[in-house]
Amino acid sequence: MTQSAFAQNINNWPSKSVKIIVPYSAAGSSDTLGRIIAEQLTQVYKQSFIVENKPGAGGTIGGDYVAKATPDGYSFVISGIGSHVIAPFQYQNKYDPIKDFTHIAFLGGPPLALVVNPNLPITDLKSFISYAKSEPNGIIYGSPGIGTHGHIIGQYFAETTNINLTHIGYKGGGTAVNDIAGGQLAAGIMTITSAKALILANKLRLIAVTSSKRLDNFPNTPTFAELGYPKLTSTTWFSVSGPAGLSKSIVEKLNQAINKSMQTPAAKEKLAFEDMEFQAMDVDQFNKFFLNEINTWSPIAKKVLPKGQ
């Protein structure tokens, strides 16, 4: 394609359907966010934005697919802390999360929740720490899997408080919360979305959340920050990224459209129901945030994650 033809193609973007890869299975938070923006962007641009799920290897299969795509503005991935901050340290042969992508816009996501079996003598974070120190083997906690955000937060919390937490990785948050409720496991750290139903049914006790402020749906539950652990303020956030070399014009245009889309009444309603936090960021702000997240969590990820294939 000639330079003038390429410029004309960018100016006319999008002139055909656009693919949004969700690197996880359907029905999860990333899938929900992908479908929110796909629906909104389809209305904005009068072209189809189509969601396609490509799960596996901590989100790196779908990420790798987009990293290798032509940077023409027709292939994007729902990136985020799992697939682009944590997983690259486990699956090192997949991609470089900075060099191989153009990072476009922040979508937000749900905070993590520390939950325990309600039959244990743990009612708050102070008693959780005391219980862990009093038990010879500490506390065994579960997460949705090795290398997930819940796993990393748990290890960071253990180091910060000098308590013994032993991790068990499950294949998804649903199995983990069921085992906590059933008494097979003492505690767990996973998204509030995964634990919400059993918390409301009083089968799990919610101790603290990693959100920046108390959740509207759980106003009596403190954040880790207000309990003295501000570095545990974090969400299982997701974003939109494309292949490296994507046109700045497309990136800016898409960033602005996504920020507007995430603040429509329909999007806000879905975000509130899922307890997800959103913050509008321009391209530079988001890239600074992205790099800061890598610098924050990579030392812990390197330490605790096994190397994958």
C-alpha positions as a Markdown table, in Angstrom:
| # | Residue | x | y | z |
|---|---|---|---|---|
| 1 | Met | 0.0 | 0.0 | 0.0 |
| 2 | Thr | 1.4 | 3.4 | -0.9 |
| 3 | Gln | 1.8 | 6.1 | 1.8 |
| 4 | Ser | -1.1 | 8.2 | 0.4 |
| 5 | Ala | -3.3 | 5.2 | 0.2 |
| 6 | Phe | -2.4 | 4.1 | 3.8 |
| 7 | Ala | -3.2 | 7.7 | 5.0 |
| 8 | Gln | -6.5 | 7.6 | 3.3 |
| 9 | Asn | -7.2 | 4.2 | 4.8 |
| 10 | Ile | -6.5 | 5.6 | 8.3 |
| 11 | Asn | -8.8 | 8.6 | 7.7 |
| 12 | Asn | -11.6 | 6.3 | 6.7 |
| 13 | Trp | -11.2 | 4.0 | 9.6 |
| 14 | Pro | -13.1 | 1.9 | 10.3 |
| 15 | Ser | -14.3 | 0.9 | 6.8 |
| 16 | Lys | -15.0 | -2.7 | 7.7 |
| 17 | Ser | -15.7 | -4.9 | 10.8 |
| 18 | Val | -13.3 | -4.7 | 13.7 |
| 19 | Lys | -12.3 | -7.8 | 15.7 |
| 20 | Ile | -11.9 | -7.5 | 19.5 |
| 21 | Ile | -10.1 | -10.5 | 21.0 |
| 22 | Val | -11.0 | -11.5 | 24.6 |
| 23 | Pro | -8.2 | -13.7 | 25.8 |
| 24 | Tyr | -10.4 | -15.5 | 28.3 |
| 25 | Ser | -13.5 | -17.6 | 28.3 |
| 26 | Ala | -17.0 | -16.1 | 27.9 |
| 27 | Ala | -18.9 | -14.7 | 30.8 |
| 28 | Gly | -16.0 | -13.4 | 32.8 |
| 29 | Ser | -15.2 | -9.7 | 33.6 |
| 30 | Ser | -13.0 | -9.3 | 30.5 |
| 31 | Asp | -15.7 | -10.7 | 28.3 |
| 32 | Thr | -18.3 | -8.4 | 29.9 |
| 33 | Leu | -16.1 | -5.4 | 29.2 |
| 34 | Gly | -15.3 | -6.5 | 25.7 |
| 35 | Arg | -19.0 | -6.8 | 24.8 |
| 36 | Ile | -19.8 | -3.4 | 26.5 |
| 37 | Ile | -17.4 | -1.5 | 24.3 |
| 38 | Ala | -18.1 | -3.7 | 21.2 |
| 39 | Glu | -21.8 | -2.7 | 21.4 |
| 40 | Gln | -21.0 | 1.0 | 22.1 |
| 41 | Leu | -18.4 | 1.3 | 19.3 |
| 42 | Thr | -20.6 | -0.4 | 16.8 |
| 43 | Gln | -23.2 | 2.3 | 17.4 |
| 44 | Val | -20.5 | 5.1 | 17.3 |
| 45 | Tyr | -18.8 | 4.0 | 14.1 |
| 46 | Lys | -21.7 | 2.2 | 12.3 |
| 47 | Gln | -19.3 | -0.7 | 11.7 |
| 48 | Ser | -19.4 | -4.1 | 13.5 |
| 49 | Phe | -17.1 | -4.5 | 16.4 |
| 50 | Ile | -17.0 | -8.3 | 16.9 |
| 51 | Val | -15.9 | -10.1 | 20.1 |
| 52 | Glu | -14.0 | -13.3 | 19.7 |
| 53 | Asn | -12.8 | -15.4 | 22.7 |
| 54 | Lys | -9.4 | -17.0 | 22.5 |
| 55 | Pro | -8.7 | -18.3 | 26.0 |
| 56 | Gly | -5.7 | -20.1 | 27.4 |
| 57 | Ala | -2.2 | -19.7 | 29.0 |
| 58 | Gly | -3.2 | -16.9 | 31.3 |
| 59 | Gly | -4.6 | -14.8 | 28.5 |
| 60 | Thr | -1.4 | -14.9 | 26.4 |
| 61 | Ile | -2.8 | -17.0 | 23.6 |
| 62 | Gly | -5.2 | -14.2 | 22.6 |
| 63 | Gly | -2.6 | -11.6 | 23.4 |
| 64 | Asp | -0.1 | -13.2 | 21.1 |
| 65 | Tyr | -2.7 | -13.4 | 18.3 |
| 66 | Val | -3.1 | -9.6 | 18.4 |
| 67 | Ala | 0.6 | -8.9 | 18.9 |
| 68 | Lys | 1.3 | -10.7 | 15.6 |
| 69 | Ala | -1.6 | -9.0 | 13.7 |
| 70 | Thr | -1.2 | -6.3 | 11.1 |
| 71 | Pro | -1.4 | -2.9 | 12.8 |
| 72 | Asp | -4.1 | -1.6 | 10.6 |
| 73 | Gly | -6.8 | -0.9 | 13.2 |
| 74 | Tyr | -8.9 | -4.0 | 12.7 |
| 75 | Ser | -7.5 | -6.3 | 15.5 |
| 76 | Phe | -7.6 | -5.4 | 19.2 |
| 77 | Val | -7.3 | -7.3 | 22.4 |
| 78 | Ile | -8.8 | -6.9 | 25.9 |
| 79 | Ser | -5.5 | -6.6 | 27.7 |
| 80 | Gly | -5.0 | -6.1 | 31.4 |
| 81 | Ile | -3.2 | -6.9 | 34.6 |
| 82 | Gly | -3.6 | -10.7 | 34.1 |
| 83 | Ser | -2.5 | -11.1 | 30.5 |
| 84 | His | -0.2 | -8.2 | 30.1 |
| 85 | Val | 1.4 | -7.6 | 33.5 |
| 86 | Ile | 1.5 | -10.9 | 35.4 |
| 87 | Ala | 1.3 | -13.7 | 32.8 |
| 88 | Pro | 4.3 | -12.5 | 30.6 |
| 89 | Phe | 6.5 | -13.5 | 33.5 |
| 90 | Gln | 5.1 | -17.0 | 33.5 |
| 91 | Tyr | 4.9 | -17.4 | 29.8 |
| 92 | Gln | 8.1 | -15.7 | 28.7 |
| 93 | Asn | 8.1 | -16.9 | 25.2 |
| 94 | Lys | 4.9 | -15.2 | 24.2 |
| 95 | Tyr | 5.4 | -11.5 | 23.9 |
| 96 | Asp | 6.8 | -8.3 | 25.4 |
| 97 | Pro | 3.9 | -6.5 | 27.0 |
| 98 | Ile | 5.3 | -3.1 | 26.1 |
| 99 | Lys | 7.3 | -3.5 | 22.9 |
| 100 | Asp | 4.7 | -5.8 | 21.1 |
| 101 | Phe | 1.6 | -3.7 | 21.7 |
| 102 | Thr | 0.1 | -0.3 | 21.4 |
| 103 | His | -1.9 | 0.4 | 24.6 |
| 104 | Ile | -5.0 | 2.5 | 23.9 |
| 105 | Ala | -7.5 | 2.8 | 26.7 |
| 106 | Phe | -8.4 | 1.8 | 30.3 |
| 107 | Leu | -11.6 | -0.1 | 30.9 |
| 108 | Gly | -11.5 | -0.7 | 34.6 |
| 109 | Gly | -12.5 | -3.9 | 36.4 |
| 110 | Pro | -13.6 | -5.4 | 39.7 |
| 111 | Pro | -11.5 | -5.2 | 42.9 |
| 112 | Leu | -10.4 | -8.2 | 44.8 |
| 113 | Ala | -12.0 | -9.5 | 48.0 |
| 114 | Leu | -10.5 | -11.3 | 51.0 |
| 115 | Val | -13.1 | -13.8 | 52.1 |
| 116 | Val | -13.1 | -16.4 | 54.8 |
| 117 | Asn | -15.3 | -19.3 | 55.9 |
| 118 | Pro | -17.9 | -17.7 | 58.3 |
| 119 | Asn | -17.4 | -20.4 | 60.9 |
| 120 | Leu | -13.8 | -19.3 | 61.6 |
| 121 | Pro | -13.1 | -16.8 | 64.4 |
| 122 | Ile | -12.2 | -14.1 | 61.9 |
| 123 | Thr | -14.3 | -11.0 | 61.7 |
| 124 | Asp | -11.9 | -8.4 | 60.4 |
| 125 | Leu | -8.4 | -8.0 | 59.0 |
| 126 | Lys | -6.8 | -7.7 | 62.5 |
| 127 | Ser | -8.3 | -11.1 | 63.6 |
| 128 | Phe | -7.3 | -12.6 | 60.2 |
| 129 | Ile | -3.7 | -11.7 | 60.8 |
| 130 | Ser | -3.8 | -12.9 | 64.4 |
| 131 | Tyr | -5.4 | -16.2 | 63.4 |
| 132 | Ala | -2.7 | -16.7 | 60.7 |
| 133 | Lys | 0.1 | -16.0 | 63.3 |
| 134 | Ser | -1.5 | -18.3 | 65.9 |
| 135 | Glu | -1.9 | -21.3 | 63.5 |
| 136 | Pro | 1.3 | -23.5 | 63.2 |
| 137 | Asn | 0.9 | -23.7 | 59.5 |
| 138 | Gly | -0.7 | -20.3 | 58.9 |
| 139 | Ile | -3.7 | -20.0 | 56.6 |
| 140 | Ile | -4.3 | -21.9 | 53.4 |
| 141 | Tyr | -6.0 | -19.6 | 50.9 |
| 142 | Gly | -7.3 | -20.2 | 47.4 |
| 143 | Ser | -7.4 | -18.1 | 44.3 |
| 144 | Pro | -8.8 | -18.6 | 40.7 |
| 145 | Gly | -5.4 | -20.0 | 39.7 |
| 146 | Ile | -1.6 | -19.8 | 39.9 |
| 147 | Gly | -0.5 | -16.5 | 38.5 |
| 148 | Thr | -3.9 | -14.8 | 38.9 |
| 149 | His | -4.2 | -11.4 | 40.5 |
| 150 | Gly | -5.6 | -13.0 | 43.6 |
| 151 | His | -2.5 | -15.2 | 43.9 |
| 152 | Ile | -0.2 | -12.2 | 43.5 |
| 153 | Ile | -2.1 | -10.0 | 46.0 |
| 154 | Gly | -2.0 | -12.9 | 48.6 |
| 155 | Gln | 1.7 | -13.3 | 48.3 |
| 156 | Tyr | 2.2 | -9.5 | 48.6 |
| 157 | Phe | 0.0 | -9.3 | 51.6 |
| 158 | Ala | 1.8 | -12.2 | 53.3 |
| 159 | Glu | 5.2 | -10.4 | 52.8 |
| 160 | Thr | 3.8 | -7.1 | 54.0 |
| 161 | Thr | 2.3 | -8.5 | 57.2 |
| 162 | Asn | 4.9 | -11.3 | 57.8 |
| 163 | Ile | 2.3 | -14.0 | 58.1 |
| 164 | Asn | 2.3 | -17.5 | 56.6 |
| 165 | Leu | -0.2 | -17.8 | 53.8 |
| 166 | Thr | -0.1 | -21.0 | 51.7 |
| 167 | His | -1.6 | -20.7 | 48.2 |
| 168 | Ile | -3.8 | -23.2 | 46.4 |
| 169 | Gly | -4.6 | -22.3 | 42.8 |
| 170 | Tyr | -8.0 | -23.4 | 41.4 |
| 171 | Lys | -9.3 | -23.5 | 37.9 |
| 172 | Gly | -11.5 | -20.5 | 38.3 |
| 173 | Gly | -13.0 | -18.4 | 41.2 |
| 174 | Gly | -16.2 | -20.4 | 41.3 |
| 175 | Thr | -14.6 | -23.6 | 42.5 |
| 176 | Ala | -12.5 | -21.8 | 45.0 |
| 177 | Val | -15.4 | -19.9 | 46.7 |
| 178 | Asn | -17.4 | -23.1 | 46.9 |
| 179 | Asp | -14.6 | -24.8 | 48.8 |
| 180 | Ile | -14.2 | -21.9 | 51.2 |
| 181 | Ala | -18.0 | -21.9 | 51.9 |
| 182 | Gly | -17.9 | -25.7 | 52.3 |
| 183 | Gly | -15.0 | -25.5 | 54.9 |
| 184 | Gln | -12.4 | -27.3 | 52.7 |
| 185 | Leu | -10.5 | -24.0 | 52.6 |
| 186 | Ala | -10.1 | -21.3 | 55.2 |
| 187 | Ala | -9.9 | -18.2 | 53.0 |
| 188 | Gly | -9.6 | -16.9 | 49.5 |
| 189 | Ile | -8.6 | -13.9 | 47.4 |
| 190 | Met | -10.5 | -13.4 | 44.2 |
| 191 | Thr | -12.6 | -10.7 | 42.4 |
| 192 | Ile | -15.7 | -9.5 | 44.3 |
| 193 | Thr | -17.7 | -10.6 | 41.3 |
| 194 | Ser | -16.7 | -14.3 | 41.9 |
| 195 | Ala | -17.5 | -14.2 | 45.6 |
| 196 | Lys | -20.6 | -11.9 | 45.6 |
| 197 | Ala | -23.4 | -14.5 | 45.5 |
| 198 | Leu | -22.0 | -16.5 | 48.4 |
| 199 | Ile | -21.3 | -13.4 | 50.4 |
| 200 | Leu | -24.9 | -12.2 | 50.0 |
| 201 | Ala | -26.0 | -15.7 | 51.0 |
| 202 | Asn | -23.9 | -15.5 | 54.2 |
| 203 | Lys | -21.8 | -18.5 | 53.2 |
| 204 | Leu | -18.7 | -16.4 | 52.9 |
| 205 | Arg | -17.5 | -13.6 | 55.2 |
| 206 | Leu | -16.1 | -10.5 | 53.4 |
| 207 | Ile | -13.1 | -9.1 | 55.3 |
| 208 | Ala | -11.7 | -6.4 | 53.0 |
| 209 | Val | -11.6 | -5.2 | 49.4 |
| 210 | Thr | -8.8 | -3.8 | 47.3 |
| 211 | Ser | -10.9 | -1.0 | 45.8 |
| 212 | Ser | -9.9 | 2.7 | 46.2 |
| 213 | Lys | -13.1 | 3.3 | 48.1 |
| 214 | Arg | -15.8 | 1.3 | 49.8 |
| 215 | Leu | -18.1 | -0.5 | 47.4 |
| 216 | Asp | -21.7 | 0.7 | 47.0 |
| 217 | Asn | -22.9 | -2.8 | 47.2 |
| 218 | Phe | -20.9 | -3.5 | 50.4 |
| 219 | Pro | -20.6 | -0.2 | 52.3 |
| 220 | Asn | -19.8 | -1.8 | 55.6 |
| 221 | Thr | -16.6 | -3.5 | 54.3 |
| 222 | Pro | -13.4 | -1.6 | 54.6 |
| 223 | Thr | -10.8 | -1.2 | 52.0 |
| 224 | Phe | -7.2 | -2.5 | 52.6 |
| 225 | Ala | -6.1 | 1.2 | 52.2 |
| 226 | Glu | -8.2 | 2.5 | 55.1 |
| 227 | Leu | -6.9 | -0.5 | 57.2 |
| 228 | Gly | -3.3 | 0.7 | 56.7 |
| 229 | Tyr | -2.3 | -1.1 | 53.5 |
| 230 | Pro | -2.6 | 1.4 | 50.7 |
| 231 | Lys | -0.3 | -0.6 | 48.4 |
| 232 | Leu | -3.0 | -3.2 | 48.2 |
| 233 | Thr | -5.3 | -0.8 | 46.4 |
| 234 | Ser | -5.7 | -2.5 | 43.0 |
| 235 | Thr | -8.3 | -3.9 | 40.7 |
| 236 | Thr | -8.3 | -6.8 | 38.3 |
| 237 | Trp | -8.3 | -4.2 | 35.5 |
| 238 | Phe | -8.7 | -4.6 | 31.8 |
| 239 | Ser | -7.9 | -2.4 | 28.9 |
| 240 | Val | -7.8 | -2.2 | 25.1 |
| 241 | Ser | -4.6 | -2.7 | 23.2 |
| 242 | Gly | -3.6 | -3.3 | 19.6 |
| 243 | Pro | -0.4 | -4.5 | 17.8 |
| 244 | Ala | 2.7 | -2.4 | 18.0 |
| 245 | Gly | 3.0 | 0.3 | 15.3 |
| 246 | Leu | -0.7 | 1.3 | 15.3 |
| 247 | Ser | -1.5 | 4.7 | 13.8 |
| 248 | Lys | -1.5 | 7.5 | 16.4 |
| 249 | Ser | -4.6 | 8.9 | 14.7 |
| 250 | Ile | -6.6 | 5.6 | 15.3 |
| 251 | Val | -5.3 | 5.3 | 18.8 |
| 252 | Glu | -6.4 | 8.8 | 19.8 |
| 253 | Lys | -9.7 | 8.4 | 18.1 |
| 254 | Leu | -10.4 | 5.1 | 19.7 |
| 255 | Asn | -9.3 | 6.2 | 23.2 |
| 256 | Gln | -11.7 | 9.1 | 23.1 |
| 257 | Ala | -14.6 | 6.9 | 21.8 |
| 258 | Ile | -14.0 | 4.3 | 24.5 |
| 259 | Asn | -13.8 | 6.9 | 27.3 |
| 260 | Lys | -17.2 | 8.3 | 26.2 |
| 261 | Ser | -18.7 | 4.8 | 25.7 |
| 262 | Met | -17.7 | 3.7 | 29.2 |
| 263 | Gln | -19.6 | 6.6 | 30.7 |
| 264 | Thr | -22.9 | 6.1 | 28.9 |
| 265 | Pro | -25.9 | 5.2 | 31.2 |
| 266 | Ala | -26.0 | 1.6 | 29.8 |
| 267 | Ala | -22.3 | 1.0 | 30.5 |
| 268 | Lys | -22.4 | 2.6 | 34.0 |
| 269 | Glu | -25.3 | 0.3 | 34.9 |
| 270 | Lys | -23.4 | -2.8 | 33.9 |
| 271 | Leu | -20.2 | -1.6 | 35.7 |
| 272 | Ala | -22.1 | -0.9 | 38.9 |
| 273 | Phe | -23.8 | -4.3 | 38.8 |
| 274 | Glu | -20.4 | -6.0 | 38.4 |
| 275 | Asp | -18.7 | -3.7 | 41.1 |
| 276 | Met | -16.3 | -2.5 | 38.5 |
| 277 | Glu | -14.3 | 0.7 | 38.8 |
| 278 | Phe | -13.7 | 2.9 | 35.7 |
| 279 | Gln | -11.5 | 6.0 | 35.3 |
| 280 | Ala | -11.2 | 7.9 | 32.1 |
| 281 | Met | -7.5 | 8.2 | 31.0 |
| 282 | Asp | -6.1 | 9.7 | 27.9 |
| 283 | Val | -3.4 | 7.6 | 26.0 |
| 284 | Asp | -0.4 | 9.1 | 27.8 |
| 285 | Gln | -2.1 | 8.7 | 31.2 |
| 286 | Phe | -3.0 | 5.1 | 30.5 |
| 287 | Asn | 0.5 | 4.2 | 29.3 |
| 288 | Lys | 2.0 | 5.7 | 32.4 |
| 289 | Phe | -0.4 | 3.7 | 34.5 |
| 290 | Phe | 0.4 | 0.5 | 32.6 |
| 291 | Leu | 4.1 | 0.9 | 33.1 |
| 292 | Asn | 3.6 | 1.7 | 36.8 |
| 293 | Glu | 1.6 | -1.5 | 37.2 |
| 294 | Ile | 4.4 | -3.6 | 35.6 |
| 295 | Asn | 6.9 | -2.0 | 37.9 |
| 296 | Thr | 4.7 | -2.6 | 40.9 |
| 297 | Trp | 3.8 | -6.2 | 40.4 |
| 298 | Ser | 6.6 | -7.7 | 38.3 |
| 299 | Pro | 9.0 | -8.2 | 41.3 |
| 300 | Ile | 6.3 | -10.3 | 43.0 |
| 301 | Ala | 5.3 | -12.1 | 39.8 |
| 302 | Lys | 9.0 | -13.1 | 39.2 |
| 303 | Lys | 9.3 | -14.4 | 42.7 |
| 304 | Val | 6.2 | -16.5 | 43.0 |
| 305 | Leu | 5.2 | -17.7 | 39.5 |
| 306 | Pro | 6.4 | -20.9 | 37.9 |
| 307 | Lys | 7.7 | -20.7 | 34.4 |
| 308 | Gly | 5.1 | -21.9 | 31.8 |
| 309 | Gln | 5.6 | -23.1 | 28.3 |
